[in-house]
Amino acid sequence: MDPIDEKHLDDDSDDDKGGEESTVADFDKLQSSSRDTPLAQKETRWVNYSKILVVVVILVMAAVIGALTYHYVSSQEEADFQKQVR
C-alpha cells in the first residue's frame, strides 16, 4: 500500500478557490456594468419607487383601519353606557 501524503491532504491551496473567485469577480463585473446602463438605472429607480409606494399604502391602510376601529369601539361603548344609564 502507498503511504498517504499528509502534506497533500492538509494543503489548503487555492486550486479549488481560484475558479470560484474568478466566477464571483466576473459576476460582480457583470453587475456593475449592468448598473451603469440607463435602462438599469431607470428600472432600479422605478423598483425603489414601487417599494416606497407599497410601504406608504400599508401605513395609510393601518391608520385608516385603526381610526375605523377606534370609532366603532367608541360608538359601541357610548351605546352601552347610554343603555346602562336609562
N, CA, C and O atoms as a DFTB+ gen file, in Angstrom:
344 C
 N C O
     1  1       0.842      -1.182       0.000
     2  2       0.000       0.000       0.000
     3  2       0.878       1.232       0.000
     4  3       1.944       1.266       0.616
     5  1       0.401       2.250      -0.710
     6  2       1.130       3.502      -0.745
     7  2       0.783       4.326       0.491
     8  3      -0.373       4.389       0.908
     9  1       1.803       4.953       1.068
    10  2       1.511       5.818       2.210
    11  2       0.751       7.065       1.746
    12  3       0.938       7.546       0.628
    13  1      -0.105       7.570       2.626
    14  2      -0.894       8.749       2.302
    15  2      -0.031       9.988       2.496
    16  3       0.630      10.145       3.523
    17  1      -0.046      10.833       1.534
    18  2       0.729      12.064       1.595
    19  2      -0.052      13.076       2.433
    20  3      -0.993      13.700       1.944
    21  1       0.346      13.235       3.709
    22  2      -0.373      14.119       4.611
    23  2      -0.250      15.577       4.194
    24  3      -1.161      16.374       4.419
    25  1       0.852      15.913       3.602
    26  2       1.028      17.285       3.152
    27  2      -0.028      17.636       2.106
    28  3      -0.563      18.745       2.098
    29  1      -0.317      16.695       1.239
    30  2      -1.318      16.913       0.202
    31  2      -2.717      17.049       0.817
    32  3      -3.518      17.858       0.347
    33  1      -3.018      16.271       1.859
    34  2      -4.333      16.334       2.494
    35  2      -4.535      17.630       3.256
    36  3      -5.631      18.190       3.236
    37  1      -3.508      18.116       3.921
    38  2      -3.614      19.325       4.726
    39  2      -3.404      20.591       3.909
    40  3      -3.581      21.696       4.422
    41  1      -3.038      20.443       2.673
    42  2      -2.734      21.593       1.835
    43  2      -4.022      22.336       1.494
    44  3      -4.933      21.775       0.884
    45  1      -4.086      23.597       1.892
    46  2      -5.232      24.439       1.583
    47  2      -4.894      25.354       0.420
    48  3      -5.058      26.571       0.500
    49  1      -4.439      24.775      -0.616
    50  2      -4.050      25.583      -1.768
    51  2      -5.289      26.174      -2.423
    52  3      -6.414      25.753      -2.154
    53  1      -5.070      27.126      -3.262
    54  2      -6.152      27.835      -3.915
    55  2      -6.576      27.173      -5.219
    56  3      -7.137      27.830      -6.095
    57  1      -6.308      25.864      -5.354
    58  2      -6.679      25.198      -6.587
    59  2      -8.186      25.258      -6.814
    60  3      -8.645      25.571      -7.912
    61  1      -8.952      24.956      -5.765
    62  2     -10.401      24.945      -5.903
    63  2     -10.982      26.350      -5.837
    64  3     -11.977      26.633      -6.505
    65  1     -10.393      27.223      -5.059
    66  2     -10.946      28.548      -4.838
    67  2     -10.700      29.487      -6.008
    68  3     -11.441      30.454      -6.186
    69  1      -9.710      29.230      -6.781
    70  2      -9.385      30.116      -7.893
    71  2     -10.535      30.232      -8.869
    72  3     -10.825      31.324      -9.359
    73  1     -11.186      29.137      -9.155
    74  2     -12.325      29.155     -10.060
    75  2     -13.495      29.909      -9.480
    76  3     -14.167      30.653     -10.195
    77  1     -13.754      29.731      -8.187
    78  2     -14.857      30.421      -7.540
    79  2     -14.603      31.917      -7.486
    80  3     -15.502      32.710      -7.763
    81  1     -13.399      32.305      -7.135
    82  2     -13.091      33.723      -7.028
    83  2     -13.214      34.406      -8.382
    84  3     -13.715      35.527      -8.471
    85  1     -12.768      33.748      -9.416
    86  2     -12.876      34.374     -10.728
    87  2     -14.341      34.443     -11.157
    88  3     -14.744      35.400     -11.818
    89  1     -15.128      33.457     -10.796
    90  2     -16.552      33.491     -11.130
    91  2     -17.248      34.621     -10.391
    92  3     -18.065      35.337     -10.969
    93  1     -16.925      34.780      -9.112
    94  2     -17.502      35.867      -8.329
    95  2     -17.068      37.208      -8.898
    96  3     -17.882      38.124      -9.008
    97  1     -15.814      37.334      -9.255
    98  2     -15.318      38.579      -9.826
    99  2     -16.012      38.870     -11.155
   100  3     -16.376      40.012     -11.433
   101  1     -16.193      37.839     -11.970
   102  2     -16.897      38.031     -13.231
   103  2     -18.339      38.463     -12.994
   104  3     -18.851      39.333     -13.698
   105  1     -18.993      37.863     -12.011
   106  2     -20.374      38.214     -11.692
   107  2     -20.457      39.656     -11.206
   108  3     -21.347      40.401     -11.616
   109  1     -19.521      40.054     -10.322
   110  2     -19.508      41.430      -9.830
   111  2     -19.277      42.411     -10.966
   112  3     -19.892      43.476     -11.014
   113  1     -18.390      42.048     -11.875
   114  2     -18.104      42.915     -13.017
   115  2     -19.353      43.037     -13.894
   116  3     -19.657      44.121     -14.392
   117  1     -20.067      41.943     -14.082
   118  2     -21.278      41.947     -14.887
   119  2     -22.343      42.809     -14.232
   120  3     -23.026      43.574     -14.913
   121  1     -22.491      42.694     -12.913
   122  2     -23.478      43.508     -12.206
   123  2     -23.151      44.985     -12.292
   124  3     -24.030      45.804     -12.560
   125  1     -21.901      45.327     -12.067
   126  2     -21.536      46.745     -12.093
   127  2     -21.722      47.324     -13.480
   128  3     -22.101      48.488     -13.615
   129  1     -21.465      46.544     -14.505
   130  2     -21.646      47.068     -15.853
   131  2     -23.125      47.192     -16.187
   132  3     -23.510      48.094     -16.931
   133  1     -23.975      46.295     -15.646
   134  2     -25.400      46.404     -15.938
   135  2     -26.035      47.536     -15.149
   136  3     -27.054      48.078     -15.576
   137  1     -25.462      47.910     -14.006
   138  2     -25.989      49.029     -13.225
   139  2     -25.692      50.360     -13.905
   140  3     -26.378      51.349     -13.650
   141  1     -24.702      50.394     -14.746
   142  2     -24.302      51.638     -15.378
   143  2     -25.178      51.998     -16.575
   144  3     -25.129      53.133     -17.051
   145  1     -25.959      51.075     -17.058
   146  2     -26.773      51.366     -18.232
   147  2     -27.978      52.207     -17.820
   148  3     -28.507      52.036     -16.722
   149  1     -28.410      53.102     -18.683
   150  2     -29.560      53.958     -18.350
   151  2     -30.836      53.161     -18.077
   152  3     -31.627      53.524     -17.206
   153  1     -31.029      52.083     -18.819
   154  2     -32.225      51.266     -18.611
   155  2     -32.216      50.643     -17.224
   156  3     -33.240      50.641     -16.540
   157  1     -31.087      50.122     -16.807
   158  2     -30.990      49.507     -15.485
   159  2     -31.194      50.546     -14.393
   160  3     -31.839      50.263     -13.384
   161  1     -30.659      51.732     -14.580
   162  2     -30.847      52.799     -13.585
   163  2     -32.317      53.204     -13.503
   164  3     -32.850      53.434     -12.418
   165  1     -32.952      53.285     -14.648
   166  2     -34.364      53.654     -14.680
   167  2     -35.216      52.582     -14.017
   168  3     -36.120      52.898     -13.243
   169  1     -34.936      51.328     -14.311
   170  2     -35.682      50.229     -13.701
   171  2     -35.463      50.194     -12.191
   172  3     -36.407      49.978     -11.430
   173  1     -34.237      50.403     -11.761
   174  2     -33.935      50.408     -10.333
   175  2     -34.687      51.540      -9.643
   176  3     -35.221      51.354      -8.549
   177  1     -34.733      52.693     -10.264
   178  2     -35.451      53.831      -9.693
   179  2     -36.934      53.500      -9.552
   180  3     -37.537      53.794      -8.520
   181  1     -37.529      52.887     -10.586
   182  2     -38.947      52.545     -10.530
   183  2     -39.222      51.444      -9.504
   184  3     -40.261      51.460      -8.843
   185  1     -38.318      50.507      -9.371
   186  2     -38.479      49.478      -8.348
   187  2     -38.445      50.105      -6.960
   188  3     -39.250      49.752      -6.098
   189  1     -37.525      51.027      -6.741
   190  2     -37.451      51.704      -5.447
   191  2     -38.705      52.536      -5.192
   192  3     -39.210      52.560      -4.070
   193  1     -39.216      53.221      -6.221
   194  2     -40.455      53.971      -6.064
   195  2     -41.616      53.049      -5.700
   196  3     -42.443      53.384      -4.852
   197  1     -41.668      51.896      -6.342
   198  2     -42.767      50.973      -6.045
   199  2     -42.661      50.422      -4.626
   200  3     -43.681      50.193      -3.975
   201  1     -41.454      50.209      -4.146
   202  2     -41.281      49.759      -2.761
   203  2     -41.767      50.824      -1.784
   204  3     -42.438      50.516      -0.800
   205  1     -41.426      52.069      -2.061
   206  2     -41.868      53.172      -1.209
   207  2     -43.392      53.282      -1.258
   208  3     -44.030      53.502      -0.228
   209  1     -43.971      53.131      -2.433
   210  2     -45.417      53.192      -2.577
   211  2     -46.099      52.094      -1.757
   212  3     -47.112      52.348      -1.105
   213  1     -45.560      50.899      -1.787
   214  2     -46.132      49.793      -1.008
   215  2     -46.092      50.120       0.480
   216  3     -47.073      49.891       1.187
   217  1     -44.984      50.645       0.961
   218  2     -44.867      50.998       2.384
   219  2     -45.874      52.089       2.747
   220  3     -46.514      52.015       3.795
   221  1     -46.018      53.103       1.886
   222  2     -46.962      54.189       2.148
   223  2     -48.396      53.655       2.178
   224  3     -49.178      54.029       3.052
   225  1     -48.739      52.792       1.239
   226  2     -50.087      52.215       1.210
   227  2     -50.354      51.413       2.481
   228  3     -51.439      51.506       3.055
   229  1     -49.386      50.637       2.918
   230  2     -49.555      49.852       4.145
   231  2     -49.746      50.774       5.349
   232  3     -50.606      50.518       6.192
   233  1     -48.956      51.839       5.435
   234  2     -49.097      52.777       6.553
   235  2     -50.449      53.484       6.532
   236  3     -51.083      53.638       7.576
   237  1     -50.890      53.909       5.367
   238  2     -52.181      54.583       5.253
   239  2     -53.311      53.619       5.634
   240  3     -54.227      53.991       6.367
   241  1     -53.242      52.403       5.142
   242  2     -54.279      51.423       5.480
   243  2     -54.286      51.115       6.977
   244  3     -55.353      50.948       7.567
   245  1     -53.126      51.040       7.584
   246  2     -53.059      50.796       9.028
   247  2     -53.699      51.955       9.786
   248  3     -54.414      51.734      10.763
   249  1     -53.451      53.185       9.347
   250  2     -54.052      54.352      10.002
   251  2     -55.565      54.363       9.818
   252  3     -56.295      54.648      10.767
   253  1     -56.042      54.063       8.631
   254  2     -57.488      54.039       8.362
   255  2     -58.163      52.947       9.186
   256  3     -59.196      53.191       9.809
   257  1     -57.593      51.762       9.194
   258  2     -58.176      50.663       9.961
   259  2     -58.162      50.983      11.452
   260  3     -59.120      50.674      12.159
   261  1     -57.093      51.593      11.931
   262  2     -57.025      52.000      13.338
   263  2     -58.090      53.022      13.677
   264  3     -58.741      52.918      14.716
   265  1     -58.278      54.019      12.803
   266  2     -59.289      55.049      13.045
   267  2     -60.696      54.454      13.016
   268  3     -61.526      54.787      13.863
   269  1     -60.967      53.586      12.059
   270  2     -62.289      52.949      11.993
   271  2     -62.546      52.073      13.215
   272  3     -63.654      52.059      13.752
   273  1     -61.537      51.352      13.647
   274  2     -61.684      50.514      14.846
   275  2     -61.957      51.374      16.067
   276  3     -62.826      51.044      16.875
   277  1     -61.232      52.463      16.209
   278  2     -61.443      53.365      17.336
   279  2     -62.874      53.915      17.313
   280  3     -63.551      53.932      18.341
   281  1     -63.328      54.362      16.146
   282  2     -64.670      54.924      16.021
   283  2     -65.725      53.870      16.370
   284  3     -66.673      54.164      17.099
   285  1     -65.571      52.673      15.867
   286  2     -66.538      51.601      16.127
   287  2     -66.584      51.260      17.616
   288  3     -67.666      51.173      18.198
   289  1     -65.434      51.069      18.226
   290  2     -65.382      50.702      19.642
   291  2     -65.919      51.844      20.498
   292  3     -66.643      51.611      21.466
   293  1     -65.568      53.069      20.145
   294  2     -66.051      54.220      20.892
   295  2     -67.574      54.317      20.812
   296  3     -68.229      54.573      21.822
   297  1     -68.138      54.119      19.632
   298  2     -69.589      54.161      19.456
   299  2     -70.272      53.061      20.256
   300  3     -71.302      53.296      20.887
   301  1     -69.703      51.867      20.230
   302  2     -70.284      50.752      20.981
   303  2     -70.239      51.031      22.480
   304  3     -71.192      50.743      23.204
   305  1     -69.140      51.584      22.929
   306  2     -69.013      51.881      24.349
   307  2     -70.010      52.962      24.764
   308  3     -70.611      52.873      25.835
   309  1     -70.184      53.966      23.936
   310  2     -71.164      55.027      24.220
   311  2     -72.575      54.451      24.258
   312  3     -73.364      54.789      25.141
   313  1     -72.892      53.581      23.299
   314  2     -74.216      52.956      23.272
   315  2     -74.450      52.099      24.520
   316  3     -75.535      52.131      25.102
   317  1     -73.434      51.333      24.931
   318  2     -73.557      50.509      26.134
   319  2     -73.743      51.394      27.362
   320  3     -74.525      51.052      28.249
   321  1     -73.052      52.509      27.431
   322  2     -73.169      53.434      28.560
   323  2     -74.597      54.005      28.611
   324  3     -75.229      54.051      29.667
   325  1     -75.084      54.438      27.433
   326  2     -76.431      55.002      27.402
   327  2     -77.494      53.978      27.812
   328  3     -78.480      54.320      28.464
   329  1     -77.282      52.738      27.427
   330  2     -78.212      51.659      27.765
   331  2     -78.221      51.420      29.274
   332  3     -79.283      51.174      29.845
   333  1     -77.087      51.485      29.916
   334  2     -76.985      51.240      31.346
   335  2     -77.549      52.411      32.159
   336  3     -78.108      52.193      33.234
   337  1     -77.417      53.616      31.677
   338  2     -77.868      54.804      32.416
   339  2     -79.386      54.892      32.395
   340  3     -79.971      55.309      33.394
   341  1     -80.036      54.531      31.333
   342  2     -81.501      54.643      31.238
   343  2     -82.176      53.662      32.068
   344  3     -83.406      53.623      32.100
